[in-house]
C-alpha cells in the first residue's frame, strides 16, 4: 500500500512507495551507495524512489538497488511484482536476483583537482569494465559450450 505521504495512486507510485520505504529502512548512506553503484547522482536516486515523480526506475538498475538494500525474498518479490504491474511491457529477466545480470563492484580512484579529468577517468574505468565484462561473457559462453560438448561426449567437463 501507499504510505500516508503520497497522494498519488498509480501503479508506478505503488512500487516507488515500496522502494522508498525499503530504502528508508536501511542505514543512512544507502542512497549514496546506490547512486555510486549505478553511476548516477544521489538526487536521481531520490527521484526514482519518490512516488510523486512519474519517472520510472530503470529496470537495469533494479537488481543493484535490491542487492544494496539487502532485501528479503518477500520484499524483492513484492517490489518486482508491483514493478511488473506498473510496466507490463518491460520484461524483467527470469532470474530476479540478477535483474541486470551483472555484479556491481566499486572501484576507488584518486580525487583529481580537474573536474573534466575526473570525469574522463570515470569514463575510462567504466569503458574498461564494460570491455572486460564483454570478454568475460565471451569466455564464460565458450566454457559453457565446451563443457556441454564434453558432457555430451561423456568426457570430464573440467
N, C-alpha and C positions, 0 to 999 in steps of 0.2 A: 504494500500500500504506500501511498504518498505520505510524506511527513507533513506536519502542520505548516511548515514554512513554504510549501509550494502550493500555488493556486492553479497551476496548470495540470490538466488531467488527460494527457495524451500518452500513447504507448511509449514515445521517446522519454517523456517526463517520468514515467514509471520506472524504466530501467536506470535512468540517470539518478533518480532518487535512491534506488537500491545501491548504485555505485557510490554516490555521495555519502550515504550512511556507512557503507563499508570502509571507505577511505577515512571518514571521521572517527571511526572506532580504532584506527591504527595510531601508532605513535606519531608525535609531531615530526615533521620532516618527510613524511611519506609522499606528499605531493611533489616535493623537490626530487626525491628519488625516482618517482615515476617520470617526471619531466626529463631528468637526465637520461634515464633508460630509453625513452622514446625519442630523444633528441629534440625536445620542444621546451618552451618556456613554462615556468610554473603557472603563469596566467592561463595558458592553454589548458592545463590540467584542471584548473578551477572552472573554466568554461565548459569542458566536456563532462564535468561532474555536477554541473548546475542544471537542475531540471527546468529552470526558467529560460534557458537558451536552447533553441531548437537544433543547434549544430550537433550532429550525431557523433558518437565515439567511433573513430576509425576501427574497423574490425581487426586490422592488422596489429593494433595495439592492445586488444583485449587480453590476450594471453600474458603479455608482460605485466599489465596492470593487475590482473588477478594473481599472478605469481608474487609480485611485490607486496600485495596486500595479504599474502598467506591465507587465502580464503579457504573456508571449509568446503567440502564437496557440495553441501546443500547451498551455500552462498553462491558458489560458482554456477551450479545448475540453475538456480533461481534467476541469476543475472543473465545467463546465456539464453534461457527460455524467454525472458522479458525482452531481450535484445532481438531475438528472432521474431517475436510478435510485432515489434516496432519496425523491423526491417525484413519483411518476409522474402524480398528479392535478393538480399545479401546472404549468400551461402557461407556458413561457417564450416571450417574443416570438421570432419567426423571425429577428430581427436581433440576434445575441448581443453585438455591440459596444455596443448601447444597450439593455440589458435593461429598463430602466425608461423608455426613450426620452426621457431628459432629459440635460441637461448640468449639472454641478454648478459653481456659481460661488460663491466665498467672498466675503463682504462683511464688512468691518471696521466696527464701531460703537464708540462710546465706552464705556468701562467706567464704569458708574454705581455710586454708593455704595449705592443702594437695590436689593436683590435682586429685589423684586417689579417694580419699574420696569424693571430689566434684562430680566426675563422677558417683560414686556409689550412692550418694544422688540423683542425677538427675535420675538415672535408677530406684531407689526405687519409686520416685514420679511418673515417667511415668508408672511403673508397677501398682502402687496403682490406678492411674487414669484409666488405662485400666480395672482393676478389678471392680472398682466402676462403670465404664461405662457399662461393661457387666451385672452387677447386675441391673443397671437402665434400660437397654434394656429389660432384662427378666421381670422386674417389670412392665415396660410400656406395653409389649406384654400381660402380664397377665391381666392388667387393660383393655386393648383394647378388649381382648377376653371376659372378664367378662361383660364389658359394652355392647358388641354386643349381647351376650346371653341374658342379661336382656332386651335390647331393643327389641329383637325378641319375648320375652315373654310379652312385653308391660310394663315392670317394669321401675322404675326410675333408670337411669344409674349411679346415684351418689351413 
